[in-house]
């Protein structure tokens, strides 16, 4: 069981953790402070930082009594620690925050996390580029219950989560490099989706609808008996689209099960995602009638032994299919592009505790394979494409091997954790390269903590960056080298029952960063390594718990504000256009308010303002194209919700003031979009 400190605004203080392999960043092995959050906390996204605190020197017991609460499985790291014993910034959005948010997709939910940049192409998470702290969508790791689901073909499709928002228990965001944990793809952070595991057998269903012909629904069935639990869910959505050629149809299915024993816990999961959508100017502004079909299969099994020495093995598999149509439904003019990626992975972590501290070590092997009509080298034996009379005639295969070790020393209110990962990839130089890191934290008082960290990481190029080439738009580069990153971070955290605040300052030193660059006097984007790009950023946020500051019956429960600033020392040159790396959010401000209206009726308001650096080519008025800079824009979303024991009703409006805005290039985003729905749960 864990205990909750009443003086910390419903912040959970975990005495013991199950440390499951799928729990938040289990490979990071840093325990996380999470809150029973209202939606307003979304604007205070980095409040869920892990910290260093012990009851030997700074005893919170002297301030309040402890309240027993049900144990929650939450983040463990390579070296498992009790709460408040490590120094990394981790945001946790729990089930209550997700349910209250005026959004209907993971992608839209992340827009209100202060350190995350969400560049949307399609509506409701159809296609979204997610990045952290000024990076690109290829520079983060996405996980489902702790298992890497990144697509080595391209990060554009990485966020095809096979789960519905109603399946999710919490979302955990690690800001900053995690190279010593994940090796490739985690250059600037990681996002882990943790699904619900319910001990009560039940059936739940929901139906939604709204503007632009939106209609959808889903169902979940859970059966739990004794030590075994099984849960399966599925959902479908369709829409005519809010803009030209932005219609979509989606289907998702997800299954998970678990077995609990005194000697070992075992978890397994499988997922399916299928999307068909109009891709108006998604990849080339000259073509408005693009179309894409993506399909993803996913399965994994994980376990953890118990006792003095813990073993945490996991095996996983992912397959993703992609068909891209430059001219929708007409292959006679331009042949469709077909791709299929397959990933197999084996991860073995272990840890133990001694008088010298806590130690973890392990290894991972990950094989990535692509067969395609355009990506890779010529295949000796071309393979048939299902549903087409064409053949996969190109491909590429690579294997990533890594070893890691980490040790943590706990001294009173001071914690020091250090480790490294050694990585080798057959697509690089086939030699092992070491990426170390160190974290430290110190509590000055029961309310004030300081932390600092230094970390390194790398990212292998995607198959698209290496090979994607067309006569008119793109030219890949198979000689690309991996991206490397060093990051320095320091911060302060202040916490009382009515006020929480965080200040974080970081500096990233990137080398060989990859981007698509188009000289102004040409039409083709070239994939290349930048020499160096250094980034400096500041994040500050605060949350005011008004029920603590005023009284528990005050109708306005919480107000939250957050601001981030990023500066890169390599300014975009006017002689070329950057497609991704130099288009970052220099300023981002978010604010939210959560309040009660009447009885079980509540309202959530969410506001954000952002200014993006970079420019894009607009072909809407000139066939030759005109260079435009991104304009700042603001957005207001609102949600009204009636919550009863067995059912919920909601209605929400996104982009309430119908603002014209662009997240990427000249792809227009929807104006005001109104949605509503009902959900019902029946316990068995």
N, C-alpha and C positions, 0 to 999 in steps of 0.2 A: 504494500500500500504506500501511497505517497501522501504528503501533507501539504495543505495549502495555507499560506500566510495571509491572514485577513488584511493585514496592513499593506498589501501589495496589489491592490486593485485586481482581485481575482486572478492573480498570477500564480500558476501552479509551481510548487517547489517539490521536485521528485526525489524521494529518499532512495528508492530502488526503481530500476528500470528493467524491463524484460530484455532490452537490447536485441530485439529481433533484427535479422539481417535486412529486412525491408524498411525498418524504422528510419526516420529522417537521417539521411546521409550516414548510414551505418558505417560506411567506410571512412567517414571523417571522425567518428568516435568522439564527438563532443556533445554533451547533453545540452538541451535547449530549454530556455525559459519560454513557456507559452502561456497565453492567457485565454480565459473564457471570454472571448472578445465580442463586442458588438461590431456592426459593420463599420462604424466610424474608425475603428482601428486600422482599416485599410489605408487610410491616409497617413498612418503612423507605422509604415510597413517595417521599419527596422527596429521596432521595439523588442522583437523577440530575439535579441542577441544572447548568446551564451556568455557566461560571466564567471568570475572567480570569487568564491565566497565560502567560508567555512564557519561553523558555529563555535570554533575554538576561540578565535580572536574577536569576531564581530557577531555577537549572538542576537539573532532576531527574536529569540524566545523571550527576551527581556521586554519586548514591546507588545506582543500580542500572543493570544493562545492559538494553538494549532487546531485545524479542522480536518478530520479524516475525510478523504475522498476516494472514489474508485480509482484503481490503478489504470494509468494510460500508457500504452506503448508509444514511445516517442524517440527522438533521435538518440542513437548511440554513435560512437566514433570508433576509429581504429583502436584507440585506447579508451575503454569505457570509464566514464567519470560520473560521480554524483553531480547533481545540479550545481551550477555556478562555479565550475572548476576549470573552465577553458575560455579562450578569448577569440571568438569568431562571431561575426554578425550573422545571425540566422533569423529570418522572418517566418513566423508561423501564422497562417490564416486558418482558424479552426472552423468547425461545421456551422457554428452559430453565425460567424462572420460571412461565410459563403451563402447561407440561406437568406440573410438579410440584404445582401448586396443587390443593387439594381442591374444585374447582368445575368446572362443565361449561357455563358461559356467560360471556360478557364482563361482563354485568351483575353476576354474583356475584363475579367476579374483582375488580371495582372496589371492592367493599365493604371490602377490606383496604388500600386506598390512604388514607392518613391525612387528606388534604384533601378527599376525595370523599364525598358523602352519597348513598347508594343507597336509595331508597324503593320497595320492591317491592310490586306488587299481585299479579301472576301469578307462577307458579313457573317456574324455569329461564329467566328473562329474557323471559317472555311479555309482560309490560308493566312497565316500570321507569322511574321518574323519577330521572334522574342529575343531580346538581348539584355545585357546587364552592364551598367556603368560605362556606357559609351562604346561598347563592343559591337560585334555583328552577331547575327542569328546563328552562325556556325561556331561561335566561340563559347557556348555554354553546353552543359550536359543536362538532358532531360531524363528523368527516371520515373518509373511507375512502381511504387512499393519498393524502392531502392534498387531496381534493376534498370540498367541503361537501355533506353529505347531510341537512341539517336540513330539517324539514317545517314550512312556514309556517302550516299549519293548527293544529298543536299539538305541543309537545315531548313529549307522552305517547308518540307513535309514532316519535320521532326515532331511538330505539335499536333499530329493526327492521333490524339489520345483515344484509345478504344473504350473510354468510360464517359458516362454522362455526369453532368455537374452534381446530380443528386446521389451519385455513387461515392462521392469524395468525402472523406473524413476531415482532411486538412491538406494544405499546400505549404510546403517548406522551401524557402528560398535562401540559398547561401550566396552572399555577395563577395566577390573577389576570387582570385585564382585558387583552384583546388587540385593543382597538378600532382602533389604527392599522394592524392587519394585516387583520382580517376585517370591520370595520364592524359591521353588524347581527348580532345573536344571540350575540356573543362577549363579553357583558358581564362575565363572571367567569372565563373560561377556555375551554379547548378540549381535546378528546380526539381523537387521531388513531389509527386502526386501520391498521397496515401489514401487508399479506399477504405470505406467503412467495413468493419467486421462486427456483426451484431450477434449477441448471444441469445437473443429472442427470435424464435421463428416467426416469420411474418410475410405478408404480401403487401406491396406498395405500388402505386401507380400514379401517373401524372399526365395531364393533357394541357397543351399550350397552343396559343394562336395569337395573331397580330397583324400588323400592317404588311403590305406587299405579299399577300397570299401566304403568310407564314402559318404553318400548322404542324404540330408534332406531338409526340407523347412517348411514354416509356413505362416499363413495368419491371419490378424487382421481386424475386422470390428467395427467401432465406429459410433453410432448414438446419437447425442445430439440435444435436442430441448427444449428451455426454461429452466426450473428448473430441468429437468431430463436428465440423461446421461446413456447410456448403451454401454458396450464394450465387445466383445467376441473374443478370439483368440485360435488358435490351431497350433501344430507343430508335426512333426515326424522326427526321425533320425534313421539311421541304419549303421552298419559298420561290416566288417569281423574281425576287431580287429587287433591291432598292434603286439600282441604276441599270443602264443598258448592259445586257449580257452578263448579269450577275446572279442568275437563278441557280438554285442548288438543290440536291437531294443527298441526304446522309443516312447511314445506318451504323449502329454500334452494338456490339454484344460483348459482355464481359462475364467471366466465371472465376470465382476464387474459392478456395477451401483451405482448411487448416486442421491439424491434429496436434493435440497437446498431451504430453506425457511427462512423467517425473524425470526422465533421462534425456528427452529430446523433444523439440517442437519442430513441426514441419508445416510449410506453407506452399501452396501451389496456385497458379493463376494462368488464365488464357484469355486473349482478347481478339476482337475483330473490328476493323474500321473500314467503311466504304464510302467514298465521296465522289459525286459527279457535280461539276460546277462550271458555269461560264467564267472565263478568265479575261475579262475586258482589259486589254493592254497590260496584262500582268508582267510580261517579260519583254515586250517590245511595244513602245508607244505608237508604232506605225500600224499595228494590227489590233483592231477592236473586237474581232470575232474569235478570239482564242478560247480553248476549252481544255479541261483537264479531268482525268479520272485517276484517283488514287485508291489503293487498297492495301491494308496492312494486317498481318497475322502476328500474334505474339504469344509466347508461352514461357513459363519458368517454374522452377521448383527450388525451394530454399529450406535450410534446416539450421538448427543450433543445438549443439549438445550442452549439457549442464554439468556443473561441478567446478573443480579448481581450474582446469584447462578447458577453454571453450573453443570449439571448432564451428565455423559458419560457412559451409559450402553452399554454392548455388550454381545452377545450370540454366541457361536461357537461350531462346531462339526467336528471331524476328525475320519475317519476310515481307517486303514491300514491293508492290507493283505500281507502275506509273505509266499512263499514256497521255502524251501532250499533243494537242492538235492546234497548229498555228492558225489554220482556217477551219472553223468548227464544222465537223461532219463531212469534209471534202478532202480526201486524201489524194485526189487526182491532181490538185494544184501543188500542194506541199505534203510530202510523206509525213505521217505521224511519227513521233519519237516514242519508243517503247523502252522501259527500263525495269529490271527486277534485281533487287538487292536481297542478300541472305546473310544473316549474322548468327554466328554460334559463339557462345561464351561460357567459360568456366571460371568461377571465382572462389578462392579459398582464403578466408581470413581466420585468424586465431588471436586469442589474448589470454593473459593471466596476470595476477596481482602478486607482488612480493614486497619485502621490506624496503626495496629500493624505489618502489613506485609501481606504475602500471605499464605493461608492455604489450604491443601488438605487432604481428608480422603476418605476411601472406603473399599470395601470388594471383595473377589473373592471366588467362589466355583468351584472346578474342580474335576470331577470324571474320573478315569482311569480304564479300564477293559481290560483283555486279556483272550482269550480262545485259546487253543493250544493243540498240541499233546505231548509237552515236558515241557511247562512252567506252573507253578502254582500247586495248590492242585487238587486232584481228584474231578470232577464235579458230582453232584448228578444226573443230567440229561444231558448226552453227546449230542452234537449237530452235525448235518450232515455238512460235508465239501463240499461246492459247487465244482463240477467238479471232485470229488473223491468218492470212496466207503468207505472212512474212516470217523472217528468221532473225533471232538474236545472233548477230555475226561479230560482235565485239564484246570484250569483257576484261576484267581485272580482278585479281585476288591478292589480299595482303593479310598478314597476321601480326597482331600486337601482343607482346609478352611484357609483363611487368612484375616487379618484386617490390614490396614495401615493408617498412619498419618504422615504428613510432614508440616513443617513451615519454611518460609524463611523471613529473615530480610535484608533489603537493606539500607546500610549506606554509602552515597557518593560512593567512588570507592571500598568499601569493601562490600562483600556479605557473609552471613553465612546461610547455609541451614542444617537443622537437621530433622531426622525422624526415624521411625522404622516400621517393619512389624512383626506381631504376627502370627505364623503359627501353624497349627495342621494337622496331617495326621493320618488316621485310621490305617495305616500300621506301625506306629511308636508306641509311648506310649500313643496316644490319649490325649495328653496335649498340651497346647499352649506354644510355645517357642518364645522369643523375639530376633529380630536381628536388632540392631540400626545402624545408620550411620550419619556422619557429613561431610560437605564439606565447604571449605572457599577459597576465592580468593581475590587478591589485585593487583591493577594496580599501579606500581611505576611511570611510564611515559606512554605517549600514545603508545609507542612501546613495553614496557616490562611489563609482568604480571607474578605473582607467584601464585601458587595454591597448596592446600594440601587437602587430604581427608583420612578418616578412615571409613571402611565399613566392614560389616559382612554378611555372607550368608550361605546357606546349600543346599544340594542336596540329594534327595531320591534315593536309589538304583534302577536301572532298573530291569524289570522282568527277563531279561537275566542274570544279575549278581546274582539275587536271586535263579534262578531255573535251568538255562541251564546246563545239565549234559550229558556226553556220557561216554562210557566205556573206550575210548582210548584218548580223547583229553581234556575235560573240566569237572570241578566239581563246580557247583554253591553252594551258601551258603545262605539259607533263614534266617539266623540269622544276616545278615549284618545290621549295623546301618548307619544313614545318615552321609554324609561327612559335615564337618564344616570348615569355612574359616574366618580368619581375615586378612584384607589387609590395608597397609599403603602406601600412595603415595604422592609424592611432585614433583613439576616441575616448569619450566620456559618456557615462550613462548615469542619469539621476532618476531616482524613483521614490515616490511617497504614495500614500493611498489615493490622493486626489490629483497628483501630477506626475507624469513621466516624461522624460526628455532624453534625447540622444544627439550627440554631436560626433560626426565621423569625418576624418580627413584622410585621403588616400592619394598615392602617386603610383602610376603604372609606367613601366619602361618596356615598351613593345619593340620587338625586333623581327624583321622578315614578315610583317603582317601582310595578309593577302587581301587583295581587293580587285574588283573589275574597274578598269580605267578606260575612259574614252577621250582621246584628243578632240578638242573642239572642232577641228577641221575634218574629222573623220566620222564614220557612222558605226564603227565596230568597237565594242568593249573588249579590252585585253585583260586576261588574268595574270597578275604579277605580284611579286613580293615587294612591299614598301621597304625602304632601308630601316628607318626607325620612326616610331610615333610615341611620344610621351604624353601621358594624360594625368591631369590633376583634378581632383574633385572634392566637393564638400557636400555633406548631407546633414540636415538638421531637421528634427521633428519633435512634436510635443503632443501629448494627449491630456485632456482635462476631463476627469471623471466627475461630472457635475452632481451625481447622486452622493458622492463623498464630500465634495466641496460645499454643496448647499444642504440638501437632505435627500433621503432615500426616495421620497415621493415627488421630487422635482421632475417635471415632465420631460425636460431635455436631459437625456442620460449622459451624452458625451460629445465633445467637440475635439476634432483632430486636425492638425495642420502639418505639412511637411514641404521641404524645399530642397532641391538638389541643383548644384552648379558643376558643370564639366568644362574643362578647357584642354584642347589638344594643341601642342606646339607646332604641329605641321599643318599650317593653314592650307585650305584648298586653293590650288593654283587656278587662275582663270584660263589657263591653256588646256585644261582637261576637266572632265566631269567624273567624280567618284560615284560609283553606284551604291556603295554600302559604308566603307570604313570611315569616310569623312563626313557622313551624314548622321550626326548624333544630336541628342537633346542637350543643348547648352544650358537651358533653364527648364525646370519642371516644378510646378507648384500644385499640391493637392490639398484638399480640405473636405471634411465630411461632418455630417451632423446626424445623430440618431435620436429619435424622440417618440414618446407615446402620444397618441391622439385621444383615444377613447377605448376603455376596456382592453380588448385584445388587438386593437388596431394600432399599428406602428407605421412610422415613415422613416425612410433613409434617404438622405440627400448627399450627392457626391459631386464635387467640382474639381476640375483640373485645368491648368493653363500650361502650355508648353511652347518652347521656341526651338526649332530645329536648324542646325547649320547645314550648309550644302545647297545645291541647286539641281534642277532637273530640266529636261527638254520638253517643251510643250508644243505639240503638233496640232492642237485644236484649231488654230487660226492661220497657221503657216505650214505648208508642206515641208519646208526646209527646217522647221523647228526653231523655237525661241527659247533662250536660256532664262529660266525663272528661279528666283530664290524661294525657299520655303517661308511662308508667313506664319507668325505665331497665331494660335487659336485657343479658345477656351471652350469648355464643354460642361454641361450640367445634366446629371441623371437623377431620377427620383423613383422611388418604389414605395407603394402602399401595400401593406400586408396584414391580413387577418389570420391569427394563429390560434387554432383550437387543438385539443389533445389528439384528435385523430385525423385532422385535415388542415390544409392551409389554402388560402386564396390570395392571389397577388395581382396587381396591375402596375406596370412600370412604363416610364417614358425615357428613352435614351436620346441625347442631343435635344433637350427640351426646347431650346431656342432656335432649332433648325439651322445651325451654323454650317456653312460650306467649309470643308476642310480636306486636307490631303495628308496622309501618313507616308505615302511612298509615290514618288514620281507624279504623274498627272492622273492617277487613279482616283476618281472622286469617291468620297465616303458618304454613307447614307445621311439624309437629313433626319428629322424627328422620326423615331420608330417606336410605336406603342405596342406593348405585348401584355398578355394576361394569361392566367392559368389557374389550375386547381390540382392539388395533390392529396392523396388519401392513403392511409396506412391501416391495415387490419392485422392484429397480432393473432398467431395461431396457438 
